[in-house]
Amino acid sequence: MLKKYYPLNTKLDQLEIIQKLSLEKFCLLNNGDKNFILGWNNNVKNDIQYNTYQDISNLKLDKNYWFGFLTYDLKNKTLPKTKSKNLDIHHFPETLFFKASNVLIKKNNHILYFGENKDYLSLKHILSTKKIFLKKEQIPQKIELKASTSKKDYLNNVTKIKEQIQKGNTYELNYCIQYTASEIKINILKTYKKLIQKTNAPFSSLFSYNEINILSASPERFLQKNNLNLLSQPIKGTAKRGKTINEDQVIKKNLLNNQKEISENVMIVDLVRNDLSKIAAKNSVQVTELCKLYTFETVHQLISTVQAKLTIDINVNSIIKALFPMGSMTGAPKVASTKIIDLIENFKRGVYSGSIGFIGPNNSFDFNVVIRSILYNNKIKNLSISVGSAITIKSISIQEYQECLLKLKAIASALE
């Protein structure tokens, strides 16, 4: 139970802190404002973890911080009559949360430590005195990513999806493909550092727990709860950055006027509004930003913000059941779209399209959307990167494929 907090003065960034403390089981989350929360457990042999969906509602939340993830395949419990039979190369658990014995929170350029006084004193000592002895740099391993879906199959599958749209079974569907590599070894901290430097993503996260390593440069927030206020920020609409300032401005203008991209975004906003209305106070669901353009290192994106209020402080389990998986990664309508996804895609999404986040004291929480991510199992030494895009009746197959390659390039460059 974390009852006390202490100020921490350090010029080290979050990755340097992780490295100096030699953390083994930890979760680092950025929250969109150049702030972060880092949770870990000193006693890694006796930490408390939960691996099943039912356990989430039983977490002892008062004065505790829990860090963890929800996989996309949790949909099989939150949505009626859905299932996942595709290949799973990582074999990560469906959900995993651990209770942190130590938490660092950076906000407004101040860092606070939550934990015990003895741990705080030890932390200060290590961060101020311990030197990091760098190993001799080895020649980087060349990692060749193998596509699970060929270009030909991708184009054919988009045609199949559009046939489903014409039949009225779905209006918009998020179709994803996976790239994999096996028998490889990567440096988690160095790779993550390169990933976030190349993307500057506001909701990036790094989760490391036993063999599970999730390196995410996510630009998207799934859901945040603060007291009785809920906030979701779906993304739909992507365009590459220009090579010059003038070209960049033209691309931004074209994206803001692209009716296909706007319609994709509006469809998902409607889905999120509907999901929130299941648990929100009457007439409290509001769209405070619609298709607002945000610029990142490699892409421009259209992001909307949907907010709602709860009448009572319901448990996390009920909120997740109402909203998970996020509409931006499924399509509309949600249940029908996920069933089509399971038929057309040839891999089990797992953590990709799921969410990483924390549940804090007083039932507050913040979760991202796991996209723009590298999943790595350091026990069996395999790695995957998945990318996708929203398919509508107006989609041009080759352009959707090129969008996937654009997203892949930004992530894969962190492995070079």
N, C-alpha and C positions, 0 to 999 in steps of 0.2 A: 504494500500500500504506500503510494507516494504522497507523503503529507507535506514535505518541505521543499522549498525551492531556494536556490542560491544563484547569485549573479556570477557569470564566468567571463573573465576578460582574456581574450585570446585573439591573435591576428590570423590564426590558422583557419583555413576553410574547412568545410565539412568532410571532404575526402582526406585531407591531412589529419584531421582528428581521428577518423576511422583507422587510418594507417598507423598513427602513433599508438593508439590504444590496442592495436592488433585484434580488432573485433572479429568474431567468428559468426555470431548470429545477430543480425541487425537489420533494420529497415530505415532508409533515408528517404524522406519525402519533401519535395518542394511544393509550395502552395500558390504559386502564381505571382507573388510579390517580392521575389528575391529573398524570401524567408524560407526556413526549413524546420522540420522536426526530425530528430534522429532518436530511435529507440533501440536499446540492446539489453542483453541479460548477462551480468557478470558470471553467474553460476550456470554455465551452459549445460551442466550435467543434470541439473534439477529444475530446469525451467518448465513452466506450465504451458502446454499448447493444446489447441483443439483442432481436430482435423475434419470434422463433419459439420454440415449445415445446421443440424439441430442444436449443436453446442453453442452456436453464436448467441442465441437468446439467453443462454445460461452464464455468459461471461460476468464475472463480478466487476462491474464497471466503476463503482464508486471509488474515486481517488486513484484508479488504475488507468494505465494506458495499454491498449492492446494493438499490436501491429500484425497485418496479415494480408492475405489475398483471397479473392473469389475467382474461380475459373469460369470461363464461359459455359462450361458444361454443367454448372450449377443450375442452368436453365431447366434441366430435366426434373428438378424439384420445385422450381418456382413457376413453371408453365405447364399447362395440362397436356398430357400425352406427347411429350417430346422426348427424344433419345439421341444418343451419339454413339455410332458404331464404327466411326472411321479410325484410321491408324493413329496411335498416340506414341510418339517417339521418346517422350520425356518421362512419362509415368509419375508426374507430380500429383500430390493429393488434390482432391476436389476443392477443398478450402484448407487454409492453415492460418491460425492466429497464435501469437505468443505474447505472454505478459512481460512487459519491459520492467526491469528493475532500475533502469537508468534512462532518463530522457533529457535531451537537449532541445530547446526551442529557441530559434532565432526570429526575432520580430522587431522591426523598427531599429535595426542595427544593434540590438541588445540580445545577449544570449543568456538564457536562464537554464539552470540545471535542476532537475527534479529527481530526488533520491535521498539517500542517507548521507549524513554528515561525513562519516568515515570514507565513503565512496567519493564524495565531493573533494575531500582533501587529497585523496590518492589521485583523482583525475587531474587536479590542478598541478600536482607534482609531476606527473607523467608528461603532461602537455608542455610544461615549462622546462623540463630537463632532459627528457629522453631524446636521444638522437636516432634518426633513421639511417641504418646502414644499407645503402642501396646495393643490390646484387648487380654483378656485371651484366650489362645489357646484352641479351642474346639476339641473334638474327631473327626478326619476326617470322613466324610461321605463315606461309602462304595458305590462305584459306579459300578453297574453291566451293562456292555455294551451288548446290544442285537443285534445280527447279522440280517441284513435285508435280507441276502441271505445265505441259508444253504450251507454246504460243498457240498452236493449232487447236489444242483442247480448250484453252482459255476462250478463244474466239467462238468456238462451237458452244461452250457453256453459256456465254452471254446470249447467244441466240436462243438457247433453251429457256433462260430466265425471261427473256422478252416474250416468249411464247406463253409462259406462266402469267405474265402481266396482261397479255391480250385475253387470256381466259378469265381474268379478274381474280386470280388466286393471290396476287400481291400487286402493290403499286410501286414499290421501291424495295430493292434487296441489296444488302451489303455482301458482295461476293469477294472472297479472299483466297489467296494462293500462298503456298509455303515454300521457302528455300531452306535447305538443310546442309549441314556438314558434320562429318563424324571423325572420330579419332583425332581430336584437336585439343589444344590447351591454350587458354587465354588468361591474361592478367585482368581480373575483374575491375579493379580500381582504375587502371590505365585505360582500359577499353571504355569504361563508363565516362571517364573524363573527356576522352576524345569525342564520344557520342554527344555529350551535352554541349561541348564547345562548338561542334558543327551544327547543332540544331537550336540551341538556346531555348529549349522547351520549358514552358512555365510550370508544368506539372510532372516533371521528370522524377524518377524514383529508382532506387537501387535496393533490391531485396536479396539477402544472402542468408541461407538457412540450410545447413548440411549440404546436400548435393544441389539444392535449388538455388539458382542465380537468375534474377530477372533484372535486366538493364533496360530501363524504359526512358525514352525521350518524349514523353507524351505531352502534347499541347492541349489535351482535353480533360476537363473535370467532369466526372460522372455525377457525383452528388456530395453536397456538403450540408451538414446539419449544425446549426448554432442556436442553442436554446430550442425554440419552437419554429425556427425558420429553416426552410429547405431551399436549396439552390442547385440547379442543374445547368450545364453549359454544353449542349451538343454542337458538334462540328459537322458540317457538310458543305463542300465547295472548296476545291483546292486548285491552285495555279502556281507554276514555278516562278522563281524570282528572275527578274531581268538582269542582263549583263551590264546595263548602264542605267543611270537614274531615269532618263527619259523612257527607256524601254520598260522599266519597272512600273512607272506611272501608267503607261498604256495597259499593261497586264492587270494592274489593280482596277483600272476603270472598266476593263472588259469583264473581269470577274464580278464586279458589283452590278453589271448589267446582263450577266449571263442567266437567262431565264431557266435553263435546265438546272444549273447549280442552285439557284434560288428556290426552285420548286422542290429540290431534294431536301434542302434545309427546312423549308416550311412544313413538309410532310412529317419530318422527324420532330419538329417543334410541337406539332399537333399531337403526335404520339406521346411525347413527354408530358404535355398538358393533361392528356387523358390519364396517364399513369399516376401523376401527382394528385389528380382529382379523386382517386380512390381512397386517399388517406388524408387529404388536406381539408382545412376548414372551408365551408361553402363560400364561393366567390373570391377565394384568396389566391387562386392561381393566376399569375400575371407574367406576360412576356415583356421583360424590361429592356431587352436588346434583341432585335431581329436582323439576322444576316449582317452583323457588323464585321467589317474587314479587320483582321489582325495579321500583322506581318512578322514572320520568323526568319531565321537565317537562310533557309532553303526554299520556303514556300510562303504564299499568301493563303489565308483561309477565312471562310465565313463562319462566324461563331454567333450563336444565339444564347440568351440567358433567360431561363424560366425560373420563377420563384413562387413559393407557396408557404402557407402557415399551417401548423398543426393546432388542433384544439387542445390536445393533451399530449403528454410526452410518451408516445408509444415506443415499444422496444425496437431495436435495430432490425431484428428478424422480420417484423411486420413490414417495415419500410423496404427492406431488400426484396421481400416477396412481391411487393407491389410494383417495383421499378426495375428489377434485374431480370434479364440482361438489358443493358442500355439500348435504346432504340437506334442510335447512330451506328451500332454494330450488327443490327439484325435487319431492320426494314419495317415496312408497314403493309398490312397488319402484322403484329409481332409474331404471334404463334404460327400463322401460316408461313411466314417468311423463314422462320427458323427450321421448319420442316423441309422446305425446299433447299435451304442451305445444306442440311445434313445429306440430302440426296445428291447434290451437285458437287460440293467440295469433297476432296479425297483425303483430308487429314482432320484430326481432332484438334480443335483450336486450343483447348487447355487454358493456360493463363492468358494467352493472347485473346483479345476481345473481352477479357475479364477486368478485374479491378484490383489495385493495390491501395491500401489506406490505413488509417488508424481510427480506433474508437477510444475516445478519451473520457475523462470524468464527466459526470452529469449527462451521459448518453450523447455527447457531441461526437461528430465524426467528419472525416473528409476522405473521399475516394477519387482516384483518377480513372481514366480509361487506358488499359494496357494496349497501346498502339505504338508504332515507331520503336519497336523493342527487340532486344536480343534475349532469347531464352537459352540458358546453358545449364546442362547437367554435368557437373565436374566429376561425377562418379563414373558414368559411362562415356563421358567426353563427347557428347553430341550437342549440337547447336542448331537453332532455327531462327529464322526471321520470316514473319508473315506480313503481307501487305494486302490491301484491298481497296475497293471503291464502291460507291453506290450505283446500282444499275436501275435505270428507269426506261420507259418506252422510247425516250429521246436519245438514249445513250448510243454512242458510236463505238463499236467494239474495240477498234484499234486504239482509239484515244483513251479508253479505260485501261487498256493494257499498258500504254505508255505512262499513264498516271501511276500505276503500280510500280513500274520500273523507276520512276522518279523518286518515289518514296523509298524503294529498296536501296537505291544508290546512296541516299543520305545516311542510311543506317549502316550499310555494309562498309562504307568508307572508314568507320571507326575500327574495323578489324584489320586495316592495312598497316 
